[in-house]
């Protein structure tokens, strides 16, 4: 019975193998050329060019397809004591597919490419402002999550891009997002064998780097019980070893404004922003001076979240640890270290009435800032000191940064870490804060074309060339499917179109994502 089934399957595949072998040696040469090619494309940028097809012998065909495609791939290694949920789970999502509609007008009358002749198929695409709602059909806890998933994600983790000037984007191999123009020449299977099925004769993909415009989002809620951020710290300061208490120092910060990236950066313009750290010192008594401040070190933490199932919420570190279908990779970058010994403290005495100012007198920026809340040891009516530290923020040029974004499978967020050193009577010590930080992107495009052209969300066909294979969903093997009910409580029916996953058995020595 098994032999008969195998023979029947081979008989059904014979016409397809015949067509493949017929065109294998006489494959058409497909080239994609972009007019006014750029290193980076952004929202509403126009992609226009020509697909050129030449042949060494006459070849018949049925269709020529030209598409602008955006895809994401992720995989998560899972190593548990339960064999049923161990292994690797993978996901593929084609979130963008724009088709050139007028290719048939350029076909030869007999649909045969003649040897020695050149056939040109022009195309025009525009980078859209948003994705179609049907791209994200899984459950979401809020409209904010849904809206974030319908924003175009940036090119992410595409280390094989032709542009060798792109710096390290700090993306693990477990996540990648790619864009490209994809051209395919196909021939339909003989209708006598059943329903017509296109077979790829030749294909070509040209990868593109896309950094869409992303507006600054509202400040994050940092007061939840599972918050990863520390916006305020208190520390008791002593006069010295075995000496009395000097007072309590409070370090406080708000979420700084977003750092705006340029979609088409220039070498002579750095991307900068600034943060303000508020200090308050509540002395133990009126004779105690403020402590001496040392250095203030700032670091940027770059967090990449990836998942093999659609995300219902914004990712967090705690969920990445407990959910076996999700992983997290983080890196820290030193931004600056500045000496703050010359910081100016301003004394405030609530018992004294505020003095009147002449209308012509200037008011310093420090006096205009709201004072931090009193410490837990503050006595009402006692004098206190305040100071403000301004921290310039500049991104290093040897790294490649993308805006903060959240997609169905991949997220990138940033966090600022500030560490303040103290120098009091030979006693060291530090206070540190963890503050959310956003990177947004400003579009410099002057595009005025329609933002969409026939967008659909259907999986692409698998291709033989490695350069093209990324834009097609991977074949699903016969391995056991991961038990999502046990690995995070996510049902596969929640996954949007174009997702696939499998969990083949793997050796114990597989590399796990960095938590």
C-alpha positions in Angstrom: 0.0 0.0 0.0 2.8 2.4 0.9 4.5 1.6 -2.4 1.3 2.2 -4.4 0.8 5.6 -2.7 4.4 6.6 -3.4 4.0 5.6 -7.1 0.8 7.6 -7.3 2.4 10.6 -5.8 5.3 10.3 -8.2 2.9 10.0 -11.2 1.1 13.2 -10.1 4.4 15.1 -9.7 5.7 14.0 -13.1 4.3 16.9 -15.1 5.7 19.4 -12.6 9.1 17.8 -12.7 9.0 17.8 -16.5 8.3 21.5 -16.6 11.0 22.2 -14.0 13.6 20.2 -16.0 12.5 21.9 -19.2 13.3 25.3 -17.9 16.1 24.4 -15.5 18.8 24.8 -18.2 17.1 27.7 -20.0 16.1 29.8 -17.1 15.2 33.4 -18.0 17.6 36.1 -16.7 15.6 38.5 -14.5 17.1 41.8 -13.3 15.5 44.6 -11.2 16.7 48.2 -11.6 15.5 51.0 -9.4 15.5 54.6 -10.7 17.0 57.1 -8.2 18.0 54.3 -5.9 18.4 55.2 -2.2 20.2 53.6 0.7 17.1 54.1 2.8 13.4 54.5 2.0 10.8 56.0 4.3 7.1 56.7 4.4 5.6 57.9 1.1 8.8 57.4 -0.8 8.2 56.2 -4.4 9.9 53.1 -5.7 9.9 53.1 -9.4 12.0 51.0 -11.7 12.1 48.4 -14.4 12.2 44.6 -14.4 14.2 43.3 -17.4 13.9 39.8 -18.7 16.1 38.2 -21.3 16.4 34.6 -22.5 19.0 32.5 -24.4 16.2 30.4 -26.0 12.5 30.8 -26.6 10.5 30.2 -23.4 6.7 30.3 -22.9 5.2 31.7 -19.8 1.8 32.6 -18.3 2.4 35.3 -15.8 4.9 37.9 -14.7 4.4 39.2 -11.1 6.1 42.2 -9.6 5.5 42.8 -5.9 6.8 45.0 -3.0 6.9 42.7 0.0 7.5 43.1 3.7 8.1 40.0 5.9 9.2 39.1 9.3 10.7 35.8 10.7 11.3 34.8 14.2 12.3 31.6 16.1 12.5 30.8 19.8 14.6 28.0 21.3 12.8 26.3 24.1 14.6 24.0 26.5 12.4 22.5 29.2 12.0 19.3 31.2 8.8 18.5 29.2 9.8 16.9 25.9 6.4 17.8 24.4 7.2 21.5 24.4 11.0 21.5 24.0 12.6 22.4 20.7 12.3 25.4 18.4 9.2 27.2 17.5 9.2 29.5 14.4 6.9 32.1 12.9 6.6 33.8 9.5 4.5 36.8 8.8 4.0 38.6 5.5 2.6 41.9 6.6 2.9 43.8 3.3 2.3 42.8 -0.3 1.8 45.4 -3.0 1.3 44.2 -6.6 2.0 46.0 -9.8 -1.3 45.7 -11.6 -0.5 46.4 -15.3 2.1 43.7 -16.2 -0.2 42.0 -18.7 -0.2 45.0 -20.9 3.5 44.4 -21.5 3.2 40.7 -22.4 4.2 39.4 -25.8 1.1 38.5 -27.8 1.9 34.7 -27.7 3.3 34.9 -24.2 6.7 33.6 -25.4 10.0 35.2 -24.5 12.1 35.2 -27.7 15.8 34.5 -27.5 18.0 37.5 -27.7 15.2 40.0 -27.1 14.9 42.2 -24.0 11.5 42.6 -22.3 10.9 45.4 -19.8 8.2 45.7 -17.2 8.0 49.1 -15.4 6.7 49.2 -11.8 5.8 51.9 -9.3 5.3 51.4 -5.6 4.9 53.8 -2.7 5.9 53.0 0.9 2.5 53.1 2.7 1.8 55.1 5.9 0.0 52.2 7.6 -0.7 48.5 7.1 -4.2 47.1 6.3 -6.3 46.2 9.3 -6.6 42.6 8.1 -2.8 42.1 8.7 -3.4 42.1 12.5 -6.5 40.1 13.2 -5.4 38.4 16.4 -6.7 39.4 19.8 -5.3 42.6 21.4 -5.9 43.9 24.9 -6.2 47.5 23.7 -6.6 49.7 20.7 -3.1 51.0 21.4 -1.6 47.6 20.8 -3.6 47.2 17.6 -2.6 50.6 16.3 1.1 49.8 17.0 0.9 46.6 15.1 -0.5 48.4 12.1 2.5 50.7 11.8 5.1 49.7 9.3 8.1 48.2 11.2 11.6 49.2 10.1 14.1 46.9 8.3 15.5 44.9 11.2 18.3 42.4 11.5 18.9 42.1 7.7 22.6 41.5 8.0 22.8 40.2 4.4 21.7 43.5 2.9 23.7 44.7 -0.1 24.5 47.9 1.7 27.8 47.1 3.5 27.8 50.6 5.2 25.0 49.7 7.6 26.4 49.5 11.1 25.5 47.0 13.8 21.8 47.2 14.6 22.1 45.0 17.7 19.4 42.5 16.5 19.8 38.9 17.5 19.6 36.2 14.8 16.2 35.1 16.2 14.4 38.0 14.7 14.5 39.8 11.3 12.3 42.1 9.2 13.0 42.5 5.5 11.6 44.5 2.6 12.2 43.9 -1.1 10.9 44.2 -4.7 10.1 40.7 -5.9 9.8 39.6 -9.5 8.6 36.2 -10.6 8.0 34.5 -14.0 5.7 31.5 -13.8 4.1 28.9 -16.0 0.8 27.2 -15.2 0.7 23.4 -14.7 -1.2 21.6 -17.5 -4.9 22.1 -16.9 -5.5 18.5 -17.9 -4.0 17.4 -14.6 -6.5 19.4 -12.6 -6.6 22.9 -11.2 -4.0 25.1 -12.7 -1.0 25.6 -10.4 1.7 28.2 -11.2 5.3 26.9 -11.3 8.1 29.4 -10.9 10.4 29.5 -13.9 12.6 32.3 -12.7 12.6 34.9 -9.9 14.6 37.7 -8.5 14.5 39.7 -5.3 16.1 43.1 -4.5 16.2 43.9 -0.9 15.5 47.4 0.4 16.2 49.2 3.6 13.0 50.8 4.9 12.9 53.1 8.0 9.2 54.4 8.2 8.2 57.6 9.9 7.2 56.9 13.5 5.6 59.7 15.7 6.4 60.1 19.3 4.0 58.1 21.5 2.6 59.3 24.8 4.7 58.7 27.9 4.6 55.2 29.3 2.7 54.2 32.4 5.6 53.5 34.8 3.6 53.1 38.0 2.3 49.5 37.5 3.3 46.7 39.8 5.3 45.0 37.0 7.0 48.2 35.9 10.6 47.7 34.8 11.4 51.4 35.4 12.7 53.3 38.4 11.8 56.9 38.2 12.8 57.9 41.8 15.3 56.8 44.4 16.1 57.8 48.0 19.3 57.2 49.8 20.3 58.0 53.4 23.5 60.0 53.6 25.8 59.8 56.6 28.5 62.3 57.7 31.1 59.5 57.9 32.0 56.1 59.3 30.3 55.7 62.7 28.9 59.2 62.5 25.5 60.7 62.5 23.1 61.1 59.6 23.6 64.0 57.2 20.2 63.7 55.5 18.3 62.0 52.7 19.1 62.5 49.0 16.3 62.1 46.5 17.0 61.4 42.8 14.0 61.9 40.5 13.5 62.0 36.7 10.7 62.2 34.1 10.5 60.5 30.8 12.7 62.6 28.5 11.4 63.8 25.1 11.8 61.4 22.2 15.0 61.5 20.2 14.1 62.1 16.6 16.0 60.1 14.0 16.3 61.3 10.4 14.9 58.9 7.8 17.7 60.1 5.4 20.5 60.8 7.8 23.4 63.1 6.9 26.9 62.7 8.3 27.2 66.3 9.5 24.2 66.2 11.8 24.2 64.2 15.0 21.0 62.8 16.6 20.7 64.4 20.1 18.3 64.9 22.9 18.6 65.6 26.6 17.3 64.4 30.0 16.9 66.3 33.2 17.7 64.7 36.6 16.2 66.4 39.7 17.9 66.2 43.0 16.5 67.0 46.4 18.3 66.9 49.7 16.4 66.9 53.0 19.0 67.6 55.7 18.8 66.0 59.2 19.1 69.5 60.7 19.6 73.0 59.4 23.4 72.9 59.8 23.9 69.9 57.5 25.2 70.9 54.0 24.2 69.1 50.8 26.4 66.1 49.9 29.2 66.2 47.4 28.2 64.8 44.0 30.6 62.7 41.9 30.0 61.6 38.3 26.8 61.0 36.5 27.0 58.0 34.1 24.3 57.5 31.4 23.8 54.2 29.5 21.3 53.2 26.8 19.7 49.7 27.1 18.5 48.3 23.8 15.9 45.6 24.2 14.6 43.4 21.3 11.6 41.2 22.0 10.6 38.4 19.6 7.9 35.8 19.6 6.7 32.7 17.7 3.1 33.6 18.4 1.2 36.9 17.9 1.5 39.3 20.8 -1.7 40.4 22.6 0.0 43.1 24.7 3.2 45.2 24.7 6.1 42.9 25.8 7.8 43.0 29.2 10.8 41.4 30.6 8.7 39.3 33.1 6.5 38.0 30.3 9.6 37.1 28.2 10.9 34.9 31.0 7.7 33.1 31.8 6.3 32.7 28.3 8.1 29.9 26.4 7.0 31.3 23.0 8.8 34.6 23.6 12.4 35.7 24.0 14.3 38.9 24.7 17.8 40.1 23.8 19.4 43.2 25.3 22.6 45.2 25.0 23.9 48.2 26.9 25.7 51.1 25.3 27.7 53.7 27.3 26.6 57.2 26.3 28.5 59.6 28.7 30.1 60.1 32.1 30.2 63.6 33.4 31.6 65.1 36.6 28.9 66.9 38.6 31.1 68.2 41.5 30.3 71.8 40.5 26.5 71.3 40.8 24.7 74.3 42.2 22.3 73.7 45.1 19.4 76.1 45.8 18.2 76.3 49.3 14.4 76.6 50.0 13.0 77.5 53.4 9.2 77.0 53.5 9.0 79.2 56.7 10.3 82.3 54.8 7.9 84.2 52.6 9.0 84.3 48.9 10.6 87.6 48.0 9.1 89.8 45.3 11.0 90.0 42.0 11.3 92.9 39.7 9.6 92.2 36.4 12.9 92.7 34.6 14.8 90.0 36.6 15.4 86.7 34.8 14.3 83.4 36.3 16.7 80.5 35.9 15.5 77.3 34.3 16.2 75.4 37.5 13.8 77.6 39.5 11.0 76.9 37.0 11.3 73.2 37.3 8.9 71.4 39.8 10.7 70.2 42.9 10.8 66.5 43.7 8.4 65.2 46.3 9.8 65.2 49.9 11.7 62.2 51.2 10.2 59.8 53.7 12.2 61.4 56.5 11.3 65.0 55.7 9.9 67.1 58.5 7.3 69.6 57.3 8.5 73.1 57.4 12.2 72.2 57.4 14.5 73.8 54.8 15.7 71.6 51.9 18.0 71.9 48.8 17.3 71.2 45.2 19.5 70.9 42.1 18.9 70.0 38.4 21.4 68.0 36.3 21.0 68.3 32.5 22.3 65.3 30.6 23.0 65.6 26.9 22.2 62.4 25.0 24.0 61.6 21.8 23.8 58.2 20.0 27.1 56.6 19.0 27.9 56.6 15.3 29.1 53.0 15.2 25.7 51.6 15.9 22.5 51.6 13.8 19.3 52.6 15.5 15.7 52.2 14.5 12.6 53.9 16.0 10.8 52.3 18.9 8.2 50.0 17.4 5.9 47.1 18.2 4.8 44.5 15.5 2.8 41.3 15.8 6.1 39.3 16.3 8.9 41.8 17.0 9.4 44.8 19.3 12.2 47.2 19.9 12.3 49.4 23.0 14.9 51.6 24.7 15.7 52.4 28.3 18.0 55.0 29.8 20.1 54.1 32.9 21.5 57.0 35.0 24.0 56.2 37.8 25.0 59.1 40.2 28.1 58.7 42.3 28.4 60.3 45.8 31.5 61.5 47.6 30.7 62.2 51.2 33.4 61.9 53.9 35.2 59.2 52.0 32.0 57.1 51.8 31.2 56.1 48.3 27.8 55.1 47.0 25.5 55.4 44.1 21.9 56.1 43.1 20.5 54.8 39.9 17.4 55.3 37.8 15.9 53.4 34.9 13.9 55.7 32.6 11.9 54.8 29.5 13.2 56.4 26.3 11.7 56.6 22.8 13.3 56.9 19.4 11.0 58.3 16.8 11.6 59.0 13.1 10.9 62.1 11.1 10.2 61.6 7.4 12.1 63.8 5.0 10.2 62.5 2.0 8.4 64.8 -0.4 6.4 62.0 -1.9 2.9 62.9 -3.0 1.8 59.7 -4.6 -1.0 57.4 -3.4 0.3 55.5 -0.3 -1.2 52.2 -1.4 -1.4 50.2 -4.5 -3.4 47.0 -4.3 -2.2 45.7 -0.9 -3.1 42.1 -0.1 -2.1 39.7 2.6 -1.5 36.4 1.0 1.6 34.2 1.5 4.2 34.2 -1.2 5.3 31.0 -2.9 8.5 29.3 -1.9 11.5 30.0 -4.1 14.7 28.1 -4.9 17.2 30.9 -4.7 18.4 31.7 -1.2 18.1 35.4 -1.8 14.4 35.0 -2.6 13.6 32.4 0.0 13.2 34.9 2.8 10.1 36.4 1.2 8.3 33.1 1.2 6.9 31.2 4.2 9.0 28.2 5.2 7.5 24.7 4.6 6.0 23.1 7.6 7.7 19.8 8.5 6.0 16.8 10.0 7.4 17.4 13.5 5.0 17.7 16.5 3.3 21.1 16.9 4.3 23.0 20.0 1.7 22.9 22.8 1.0 26.6 23.1 -1.6 26.0 25.8 1.3 24.9 28.0 3.9 27.3 26.7 2.3 30.6 27.5 -1.5 30.1 27.0 -1.7 31.3 23.4 -3.9 29.5 21.0 -2.8 29.1 17.4 -6.2 30.3 16.2 -5.2 33.8 17.4 -2.3 33.9 14.9 -2.8 36.3 11.9 -2.6 35.0 8.3 0.8 33.9 7.2 2.0 32.4 10.5 3.4 28.9 10.7 5.3 27.1 13.4 6.8 23.7 14.2 8.8 22.2 17.0 11.2 19.5 15.8 13.2 17.7 18.4 16.6 19.3 18.9 19.7 18.5 20.8 20.2 19.8 24.3 23.0 22.1 23.2 21.0 24.5 21.2 21.5 28.2 21.9 18.8 29.9 23.9 17.9 33.6 23.5 19.5 35.9 26.0 17.2 36.9 28.8 
